[in-house]
Amino acid sequence: MFLKPGESKRVTIELNDRSLAYFDVKTNQWVVDADTFNLSLGGSSQDIRLNAKLVNSFRQELSTTTSNPLPRSALNSVLVEKPPVKTGGVFQQTVE
């Protein structure tokens, strides 16, 4: 977004599951750790005007669908297929 000098606009930034995720090469999937994340907003790194904390209470391992970096509106039109994964335990994962 570009603003002219003196101009102001309200901005909404939507964070989803992928916003705080990183790719774990050991498990080969996207992960969001249980942690407190510091958010800083400003005109530049030298001009921070707002600080906030975001608490994620539990670790999340994201599925292929939720780790897709597309906007939520585009996700509805994209079909991601993944074969069933046998975990070797009591559970069996299937993606529909």
Secondary structure, DSSP 4 states (H G I P E B T S, - for coil): ----TT----------GGGG-EEETTTTEEEE-SEEEEEEEESSTT-EEEEEEEEE-S-EE--TTTT--S-HHHHTT-------EE-SSS-EE---
